[in-house]
Amino acid sequence: MINRRHIRVKVMQSVYAMIQSNSDDMVKEEKFLKYSIQRMFDLYVLQLQLLVEVQKLAQQKIEISKNKYLATKEDLSPNLKFVQNKLIQKLANSTSLALHLEAQKLNNWKEDDEYVKIIWDQLQKSNLYKKYLNTIEDSYKVDRSFVIDFFREIIAPNEKLAEYYEDFNITWADDIPFVNTWTIRALNKQSTNGNFMLGSLYKNKDDEDFVSELFKKVMLHHHKFEGDIKTHTPNWETDRIAEMDLILIKMGICEFLNFPSIPTRVTINEYIEVAKDYSSKKSSYFVNGVLDKLSKQYTESKRLVKVGRGLL
């Protein structure tokens, strides 16, 4: 499930791209924004399915070894702990996962199976795998713990896999860390009961609407916001402020004035965190300072009106 911070990041990227390209086709840009967010869900599904495909490959290797002409005792009586992992089998039997793969035609691991082999090879050589196979306890808890560690230690940091994702879809470059966290959380929530369900991309309709509303209102009013920014950056010409910092401040202003249910402090804190990840070292302090001054100015002039809980 995508959260508000990552929604802000996706909107920021679209605002930046639209301004840089001097595009005035807001409908087209909004469609691409929504498409790029939807594609995050596909990346999440592929990460889950990769676990299933590695297990399938392990099973295939066992069958090949059993049928060898000079099969060893180990070949004939292999350790089946991984191929019988209960959490991965739950993913393999998930109807919602299978339906999404089919509907979106996500055949990546069949067409590009070398990446499945890369992950399997790395897993097989790892101490994590050896320790798991030698674990006496046979429980769902042990299986789940292993799958989470497998994902966190081998799949998530794999550079070749990250390069593949980036080449496959350029919008995934910035989404990978978020989707990895999303995947780990989803795996951690799985209990012994019930089937695996993919869930929704958005928490609710409000979050889905937030994407379009924030993007459109920033783009429609961003020139107007520059006047307010100038009053609180007297020692800076607008063209001397980093483009990304300027966009983040404009987005913050937009939330102050157009989203009465979002507390002012939440908005400021969110853009401070985004600035830390996507702008320069000192940007978070600059964004914080300007937005803090603007929020006070809007409050005094009664332009900033917040409703509901957490007004400050």
Secondary structure, DSSP 4 states (H G I P E B T S, - for coil): ---HHHHHHHHHHHHHHHHHHT---HHHHHHHHHHHHHHHHHHHHHHHHHHHHHHHHHHHHHHHHHT-TT--HHHHS---TTTT-HHHHHHHT-HHHHHHHHHTT--HHHHTTHHHHHHHHHHHHSHHHHHHHT-----HHHHHHHHHHHIIIIITT-HHHHHHHHHH-GGGTTTHHHHHHHHHHHHHH--SSS------SSSSHHHHHHHHHHHHHHHHHHHHHHHHHHHT-TT--GGGS-HHHHHHHHHHHHHHHH-TTS-HHHHHHHHHHHHHHHS-TTHHHHHHHHHHHHHHHHHHTT-----SS---
